[in-house]
Amino acid sequence: MTANHDQIKFAYWVPNVSGGLVISKIEQRTGWDIDYNRRLAQIAEQAGFDYALSQIRFTAGYGAEFQHEPVAFSHALLAATTKLKVIAALLPGPWNPAVAAKQIATISQLNEGRVAVNIVSGWFRGEFTAIGEPWLDHDERYRRSEEFIRSLRGIWTQDNFSFRGDFYRFSDYTLKPKPPQPLPEIFQGGSSRAARDMAARVSDWYFTNGNSVDEIKKQVDDIRAKARANNHSVRIGVNAFAIARDSEAEARSVLNEIIAKADPEAVNAFGLEVKNAGKASPEGQGNWAESSFEDLVQYNDGFKTNLIGTPDQIAERIIALKAVGVDLVLLGFLHFQEEVEYFGRRIIPLVRALEADALQHVQAAE
């Protein structure tokens, strides 16, 4: 694998959904309201974060009783910041690509091109049923998402755009104004074969659930090899839940308390939904196939990435992720405002110093 000399990027989950980022009754000094989130975005920007990812949920459940719509919420966060990029989640089915393309183009025009999108293929069958949307088979959801992405790009780059797919059709459609260059980045998630194959064809970024360095390397190698075969390039983001404390014992104690105070009914219900969604794939797996009860307490297996410990330990583990091809770490926290500030003050400078040392060694060897 070619060495990555670019600085690793940092993103955080926007808590525009109530309940925080763990399905636990532990105290979380995190708010889902706009005032809390505006301030959080400003703290994150100052701390050195590159991106914020707004979540998409339509119905209450699994500890998330309230949800703000991500596109409108992202726009509000962009208006409160000057550098931070905000990634708005879009769910094909409820969203039509023509409406999404116009929404995002306008927001991009109004905010210096700082908006991006995350195309979510869907894991929550009950949510689709509740709002009257058909629930497609696993690989069909990814085929629809790929058509959605191809439609977005076509609308954003072409006049008289025409497209004939199984899910979307356009005839001589011209959108003006288009988003400014560079175009909004397109993110997607998933760990199934269909998800990786789609990323290798059309996405700018691929998000994977948290995992060990060895397991993440397998996914990175697979996606990058497939992308090269398609004359495409894709960057990799990894989910992680960070618990940074002055001692490893203190950090582990927090993790243990989160799990001890987990809501078993909500965790098990969430686990049933996501594992059923994965089992519907041809290979019978998905993002959460190997997730234990403890893993599922954090929605996207963030504990598995093991960014739990002292600032030095966490910085070294981030560099280990970068060494296997990770370009971005997507972070959740227990108490967002204070912990994002701490992460920016104590950990990001350590990561940058380690990156500089590694680059110096490479240049010396050359």
C-alpha positions, 0 to 999 in steps of 0.5 A, a space after each residue: 500500500 502506498 504511504 499516505 502523507 496527507 494528514 488524517 482528517 477528523 469528523 464528529 457525529 452531530 447529535 441532532 438525534 436525542 439520546 447521545 451516541 450510546 444506548 445507555 442510561 449513563 449521564 450524557 452531557 450532550 444536547 440535541 437542540 440547535 443551540 447546543 449544536 451550534 456551539 459544538 460546531 464552533 468548538 469542533 472547528 476551533 479544535 481542528 475537526 474537518 467535518 461534522 456528520 448529521 444523522 438521519 432518523 425518521 422514527 423514535 426508538 432505540 433510545 432516540 426519541 427525537 430527531 432533527 432533519 439532517 439537511 436543514 440542521 446541517 445548513 444551520 451549522 454551516 451558518 454558525 461556522 466558517 471552515 467546518 464541512 458538514 455532511 448531511 445524511 440522505 436516505 434514498 426512498 424518502 429523498 428523490 435525487 432531483 430534490 436532493 441535488 437542488 437542496 445541496 446545490 443551493 446550500 453549497 452556493 450559500 456556504 462556500 461549498 462546505 456541504 457534503 452528503 452521506 448516502 444511507 442505503 437503509 438498515 431500519 425496515 420498520 422505519 420504511 414501513 412506518 412512512 409508507 416506503 417499500 423495503 427493498 432487498 439488501 443488494 437492491 438498496 445498494 443498487 438504488 443508492 448507486 443510481 442516486 449517486 450517479 443521478 446527483 453527479 449527473 445533475 451537478 455536472 451536466 446540462 440536459 442530463 438524461 438517465 435511464 435506471 431501474 429506480 430513477 429516470 431523467 430526461 434533458 434535465 438542467 439544474 442551475 445554479 449548480 454547486 460550485 467546484 469542487 463538487 460536494 463530496 459523496 460519502 457512504 457507509 456499509 461493510 457488505 460486499 455490495 457496499 464495498 463494490 458501490 464505493 469502489 465504483 462511485 463514492 468519494 468516501 467510504 465509512 466503515 463501522 469500528 473494528 480492529 486495525 487488522 480487520 479494517 485493513 482487510 476492508 481498505 485493501 479490498 475497496 482500494 483494489 476494486 477501485 483501481 480496477 474501476 479507474 476510481 479512487 475512494 477514501 476511507 473513514 472509520 467510526 470510533 467512540 473516543 474516551 480520552 482521560 488522563 489515565 487508561 484506568 479512568 477511561 476503561 472505567 467510563 467504558 465499563 459504566 456505559 455498558 453496565 448502564 446500557 438499556 438492554 431492551 433498546 440494545 437488543 431491539 437495535 441489534 435485531 434490526 441491524 443483524 436482520 438487515 445484514 443477513 438479507 445480503 447474499 453473503 449473509 453479513 452486514 455491518 453488525 454481523 460480528 457485533 456483541 451486545 457490548 459492541 451494539 451499545 454504541 450504534 456503529 461499533 465505535 468501541 471496537 476501534 479502541 480509542 479508549 485511554 490516554 491522549 498518547 495511547 489514542 494518538 498512537 492508535 490513530 496513526 496505526 489506523 492511518 498506516 493501513 489506509 484510513 483517511 478519516 476518523 469519525 468520532 462519537 463522545 459521551 459529553 460532546 462539547 467538553 470532550 471535543 475541546 479536549 480531543 482538539 487540545 490534547 490529542 490532535 496535536 499529538 497526532 500531527 507530531 507523529 505524522 510529521 515524525 513519520 514523514 521526516 523518516 520517510 524523506 530521510 530514507 529517500 
